[in-house]
Amino acid sequence: MKIFYAVQATGNGHISRAMELLPYFQRYGKVDIFLSGANNSLQLDASVKYRSKGLSLFYTSSGGLNYWEIGKQIAPLRLWREVRDLPVEKYDLVINDFECLTSLACMYKRVPSVNFGHQASFISPKVPRPEKREWMGEWILRNYARATQYVGLHFKQYDDFILPPVIKRDILQAEPQDKGYVTVYLSSYNDATVRRYLQPLKEFTFQVFSKEVQRPTQDGNILFLPVNKAAFNKSLISCKAILTGAGFEAPAEALYLGKKLMVIPIRGQYEQSCNAAALQKMGVPVLKTLDAGFAGVFRPWMELRRKPCLHLDYSTEAIVSYLMHHCHLEKEGTLDMLYPEAVFN
């Protein structure tokens, strides 16, 4: 079997998950990877056959989306050429982890595909949403990576096609410890902002993963560390608590390890608002932003003993097996069978 695996390279979560899934996909055939995006800190530890700048999200230094940087990367002619030239029709199975160009190429060439990953779960109305839904955010989650089949991942099995998170092997095999420090990964804040609100908390020590430092740098009660998969795993396994964005992979791993978790959703990123709503239902505290009121929330939270946790019903191998055995995609079929009619109107 020839498998086309499209991986979104905005942020680090998709890449981290891809590195965990790839060995299992390779059991079923030859896998060619398409890496699309231009805003990540982790490198994909695998051979990449196709590469594109794609469409990426960029962030300000204070917790929000940088729309100017996002807009600058949009080049319609380049994107159209890449959609036209992407050879999805040469593969037996197209697996798409929320990548737009692959979705468009499959629609253009009428090739079946599977949207597999966290964002695929939002096709279900049963997945938690914030009290105030955003129509644009909902539209993006449903249309950014259209497919003919969906296999979602989420904190809980909110629907029958949704499976639990893919947890990295290093985390699954770890013996959690509590060495007292707090792990911090807030990719949409710069180091100066993080320092301003963490340094006054002198009674706590922090390990902050930063895109700005090249080597470990101690600054008072804060140890700034470059973003690195092994270093982050080690920090997470031995921390007392973690402060991070409302993404999917890091919160899922923290909950699996039984760590105290607090999240700050990236402003303007609707998916994170949805994740925050799900986490809040599980008992995880959610902050709107990192500001002067942070210390007044952080200190009481660190005193609490109750910690929400996550239980896995499927192994990574079982998740991939489910995907492969439930997504027998055939090339034959009418256009209406493959894609919703609205896509072509």
GUBAZA-218761 format. One record per residue (C-alpha): residue number from 1; x negated, y negated, z; residue in three letters. Coordinates in steps of 0.2 Angstrom, whole numbers. Each point is the difference from the previous one (the first is absolute). Layout:
{NUM {X Y Z} ALA}
...
//
This chain:
{1 {0 0 0} MET}
{2 {-6 -18 -4} LYS}
{3 {5 -12 13} ILE}
{4 {-1 -19 -2} PHE}
{5 {-1 -8 18} TYR}
{6 {3 -19 1} ALA}
{7 {-6 -8 16} VAL}
{8 {4 -18 5} GLN}
{9 {-16 -9 6} ALA}
{10 {8 -14 9} THR}
{11 {-5 2 18} GLY}
{12 {-8 16 7} ASN}
{13 {15 11 4} GLY}
{14 {3 7 -17} HIS}
{15 {-19 4 -3} ILE}
{16 {-1 8 17} SER}
{17 {15 11 -3} ARG}
{18 {-7 5 -18} ALA}
{19 {-16 6 7} MET}
{20 {9 11 12} GLU}
{21 {12 7 -14} LEU}
{22 {-12 2 -14} LEU}
{23 {-7 17 5} PRO}
{24 {17 7 1} TYR}
{25 {6 -7 -17} PHE}
{26 {-16 8 -7} GLN}
{27 {6 17 5} ARG}
{28 {14 -1 -13} TYR}
{29 {-11 -7 -15} GLY}
{30 {-12 -13 -6} LYS}
{31 {4 -17 7} VAL}
{32 {-4 -16 -9} ASP}
{33 {1 -16 11} ILE}
{34 {6 -17 -5} PHE}
{35 {-5 -13 13} LEU}
{36 {10 -16 -2} SER}
{37 {-3 -16 10} GLY}
{38 {-13 -12 6} ALA}
{39 {2 -3 19} ASN}
{40 {-7 14 10} ASN}
{41 {-15 3 12} SER}
{42 {-1 19 -1} LEU}
{43 {-8 9 -15} GLN}
{44 {9 15 -7} LEU}
{45 {-12 15 3} ASP}
{46 {4 8 -17} ALA}
{47 {-2 -1 -18} SER}
{48 {11 -14 -8} VAL}
{49 {4 3 -18} LYS}
{50 {11 -15 -3} TYR}
{51 {-2 -17 8} ARG}
{52 {10 -16 0} SER}
{53 {1 -17 9} LYS}
{54 {19 4 0} GLY}
{55 {11 -11 11} LEU}
{56 {-6 -3 17} SER}
{57 {5 -9 16} LEU}
{58 {-12 -13 8} PHE}
{59 {2 -8 17} TYR}
{60 {-3 -17 8} THR}
{61 {-11 -1 16} SER}
{62 {15 -2 11} SER}
{63 {11 16 -3} GLY}
{64 {9 -4 -16} GLY}
{65 {0 4 -18} LEU}
{66 {-11 -12 -12} ASN}
{67 {12 -3 -14} TYR}
{68 {-13 -10 -10} TRP}
{69 {-13 14 0} GLU}
{70 {14 13 -4} ILE}
{71 {6 -11 -15} GLY}
{72 {-18 -3 -7} LYS}
{73 {-2 19 -3} GLN}
{74 {15 1 -11} ILE}
{75 {-5 2 -19} ALA}
{76 {15 6 -10} PRO}
{77 {-10 5 -16} LEU}
{78 {-13 10 10} ARG}
{79 {13 9 10} LEU}
{80 {10 4 -15} TRP}
{81 {-15 7 -9} ARG}
{82 {-4 11 16} GLU}
{83 {18 6 0} VAL}
{84 {-1 4 -18} ARG}
{85 {-16 9 1} ASP}
{86 {2 10 16} LEU}
{87 {1 18 -6} PRO}
{88 {13 7 12} VAL}
{89 {8 10 -14} GLU}
{90 {-15 11 0} LYS}
{91 {3 7 17} TYR}
{92 {11 13 7} ASP}
{93 {4 -9 16} LEU}
{94 {-1 -19 4} VAL}
{95 {-1 -4 19} ILE}
{96 {2 -18 3} ASN}
{97 {-4 -8 17} ASP}
{98 {9 -16 -2} PHE}
{99 {-10 -6 -16} GLU}
{100 {9 -11 -12} CYS}
{101 {-9 2 -16} LEU}
{102 {2 19 1} THR}
{103 {18 -2 2} SER}
{104 {2 -12 -15} LEU}
{105 {-11 12 -10} ALA}
{106 {11 15 4} CYS}
{107 {16 -10 -4} MET}
{108 {-7 -6 -16} TYR}
{109 {-6 17 -6} LYS}
{110 {15 9 8} ARG}
{111 {-11 11 11} VAL}
{112 {7 7 17} PRO}
{113 {-9 -5 16} SER}
{114 {1 2 19} VAL}
{115 {-1 -15 11} ASN}
{116 {-8 8 15} PHE}
{117 {-5 -10 16} GLY}
{118 {7 -11 13} HIS}
{119 {8 -13 -12} GLN}
{120 {10 14 -8} ALA}
{121 {10 3 16} SER}
{122 {8 -17 -2} PHE}
{123 {11 6 -14} ILE}
{124 {10 7 14} SER}
{125 {12 -12 9} PRO}
{126 {-2 10 16} LYS}
{127 {-18 -7 2} VAL}
{128 {0 -14 13} PRO}
{129 {0 -18 -6} ARG}
{130 {-2 -16 10} PRO}
{131 {16 -9 5} GLU}
{132 {-2 -13 -14} LYS}
{133 {-2 10 -16} ARG}
{134 {-10 -9 -14} GLU}
{135 {8 3 -17} TRP}
{136 {-17 -3 -9} MET}
{137 {-9 12 12} GLY}
{138 {14 13 -3} GLU}
{139 {-2 -2 -19} TRP}
{140 {-19 2 0} ILE}
{141 {1 16 11} LEU}
{142 {12 8 -12} ARG}
{143 {-7 -6 -17} ASN}
{144 {-18 -3 2} TYR}
{145 {-4 18 -3} ALA}
{146 {15 8 -7} ARG}
{147 {-1 19 -3} ALA}
{148 {11 15 -4} THR}
{149 {-2 8 17} GLN}
{150 {-5 -6 17} TYR}
{151 {-8 8 15} VAL}
{152 {-2 -12 14} GLY}
{153 {-10 -1 16} LEU}
{154 {5 -8 16} HIS}
{155 {-1 0 19} PHE}
{156 {16 10 1} LYS}
{157 {10 11 -12} GLN}
{158 {13 -13 -4} TYR}
{159 {6 9 -16} ASP}
{160 {-2 18 -7} ASP}
{161 {-14 -6 -13} PHE}
{162 {-10 -8 14} ILE}
{163 {-15 9 8} LEU}
{164 {-11 -5 15} PRO}
{165 {-16 -10 -2} PRO}
{166 {-16 7 -7} VAL}
{167 {-12 -1 14} ILE}
{168 {-19 1 -4} LYS}
{169 {-9 16 5} ARG}
{170 {-12 -9 12} ASP}
{171 {15 -6 9} ILE}
{172 {9 16 0} LEU}
{173 {-15 9 7} GLN}
{174 {-5 -13 13} ALA}
{175 {2 1 19} GLU}
{176 {6 -18 5} PRO}
{177 {-9 -9 13} GLN}
{178 {2 -17 9} ASP}
{179 {-15 -10 2} LYS}
{180 {9 -16 4} GLY}
{181 {-2 -11 -15} TYR}
{182 {13 -6 -12} VAL}
{183 {-2 4 -19} THR}
{184 {6 -15 -11} VAL}
{185 {3 1 -19} TYR}
{186 {9 -16 -6} LEU}
{187 {-5 -1 -19} SER}
{188 {10 -16 -3} SER}
{189 {-9 -10 13} TYR}
{190 {-18 -7 -1} ASN}
{191 {-13 3 14} ASP}
{192 {2 -18 7} ALA}
{193 {18 2 3} THR}
{194 {-2 17 8} VAL}
{195 {-14 -7 11} ARG}
{196 {10 -15 6} ARG}
{197 {14 11 7} TYR}
{198 {-10 15 7} LEU}
{199 {-15 -8 8} GLN}
{200 {10 -8 14} PRO}
{201 {6 17 5} LEU}
{202 {-17 3 10} LYS}
{203 {6 15 9} GLU}
{204 {2 10 -16} PHE}
{205 {-12 6 -13} THR}
{206 {4 1 -18} PHE}
{207 {-7 9 -16} GLN}
{208 {6 -11 -14} VAL}
{209 {-2 7 -18} PHE}
{210 {-4 -14 -12} SER}
{211 {-2 -3 -18} LYS}
{212 {-12 -14 4} GLU}
{213 {-15 9 9} VAL}
{214 {-13 11 -8} GLN}
{215 {-6 8 16} ARG}
{216 {6 2 18} PRO}
{217 {0 -17 9} THR}
{218 {4 -3 18} GLN}
{219 {8 -17 5} ASP}
{220 {5 0 18} GLY}
{221 {13 13 4} ASN}
{222 {2 3 -19} ILE}
{223 {-10 12 -11} LEU}
{224 {3 -4 -18} PHE}
{225 {-2 16 -11} LEU}
{226 {0 1 -19} PRO}
{227 {14 10 -7} VAL}
{228 {-5 18 -1} ASN}
{229 {10 16 0} LYS}
{230 {-11 10 12} ALA}
{231 {-2 -15 12} ALA}
{232 {18 -4 0} PHE}
{233 {5 18 4} ASN}
{234 {-13 1 14} LYS}
{235 {6 -17 7} SER}
{236 {19 6 -1} LEU}
{237 {-4 17 8} ILE}
{238 {-8 -8 15} SER}
{239 {10 -16 3} CYS}
{240 {12 -4 13} LYS}
{241 {12 -10 -12} ALA}
{242 {1 -6 -18} ILE}
{243 {5 -17 -6} LEU}
{244 {3 1 -19} THR}
{245 {12 -5 -14} GLY}
{246 {16 8 -4} ALA}
{247 {-7 11 -13} GLY}
{248 {3 19 0} PHE}
{249 {-16 10 1} GLU}
{250 {-8 -8 15} ALA}
{251 {16 -1 11} PRO}
{252 {4 18 -5} ALA}
{253 {-17 6 6} GLU}
{254 {1 -10 16} ALA}
{255 {17 7 4} LEU}
{256 {-7 18 -4} TYR}
{257 {-14 -3 12} LEU}
{258 {11 -6 14} GLY}
{259 {-8 -18 0} LYS}
{260 {9 -16 6} LYS}
{261 {5 -9 -16} LEU}
{262 {4 -18 -3} MET}
{263 {3 -7 -18} VAL}
{264 {0 -16 -9} ILE}
{265 {9 1 -17} PRO}
{266 {-8 -10 -14} ILE}
{267 {11 -15 -4} ARG}
{268 {9 2 -17} GLY}
{269 {-4 18 -2} GLN}
{270 {18 8 1} TYR}
{271 {-6 18 2} GLU}
{272 {-9 -5 16} GLN}
{273 {16 -8 7} SER}
{274 {8 17 -4} CYS}
{275 {-13 9 9} ASN}
{276 {1 -11 14} ALA}
{277 {18 3 2} ALA}
{278 {-3 19 0} ALA}
{279 {-14 -2 13} LEU}
{280 {11 -11 11} GLN}
{281 {13 13 0} LYS}
{282 {-13 12 7} MET}
{283 {-5 -12 14} GLY}
{284 {-15 -8 -8} VAL}
{285 {-2 -19 4} PRO}
{286 {0 -11 -16} VAL}
{287 {-7 -18 0} LEU}
{288 {4 -13 -13} LYS}
{289 {-17 -7 -1} THR}
{290 {-16 -2 9} LEU}
{291 {1 -16 10} ASP}
{292 {-1 -9 16} ALA}
{293 {13 11 8} GLY}
{294 {-10 16 -4} PHE}
{295 {-8 1 17} ALA}
{296 {17 -1 10} GLY}
{297 {6 15 -10} VAL}
{298 {-16 10 -1} PHE}
{299 {-4 1 19} ARG}
{300 {17 7 6} PRO}
{301 {0 12 -15} TRP}
{302 {-17 7 5} MET}
{303 {7 4 17} GLU}
{304 {14 11 -6} LEU}
{305 {-2 18 1} ARG}
{306 {13 5 -13} ARG}
{307 {-7 4 -17} LYS}
{308 {11 6 -15} PRO}
{309 {-7 15 -9} CYS}
{310 {1 9 -17} LEU}
{311 {2 18 -3} HIS}
{312 {-4 9 -16} LEU}
{313 {12 13 -8} ASP}
{314 {-11 2 -15} TYR}
{315 {-19 2 -3} SER}
{316 {-8 -9 -15} THR}
{317 {-1 17 -9} GLU}
{318 {19 2 2} ALA}
{319 {4 -18 -6} ILE}
{320 {-10 3 -16} VAL}
{321 {8 17 -2} SER}
{322 {17 -8 2} TYR}
{323 {-4 -13 -13} LEU}
{324 {-6 13 -12} MET}
{325 {14 12 2} HIS}
{326 {14 -13 0} HIS}
{327 {-6 -10 -15} CYS}
{328 {-1 12 -15} HIS}
{329 {0 -14 -13} LEU}
{330 {4 5 -18} GLU}
{331 {-4 -11 -15} LYS}
{332 {17 5 -9} GLU}
{333 {15 -10 4} GLY}
{334 {10 -16 -5} THR}
{335 {-5 -17 4} LEU}
{336 {15 -2 12} ASP}
{337 {-5 16 9} MET}
{338 {-18 -7 3} LEU}
{339 {3 -18 5} TYR}
{340 {15 -10 6} PRO}
{341 {8 -9 -15} GLU}
{342 {-2 -17 8} ALA}
{343 {-19 1 -1} VAL}
{344 {1 -1 -19} PHE}
{345 {14 -14 -1} ASN}
//
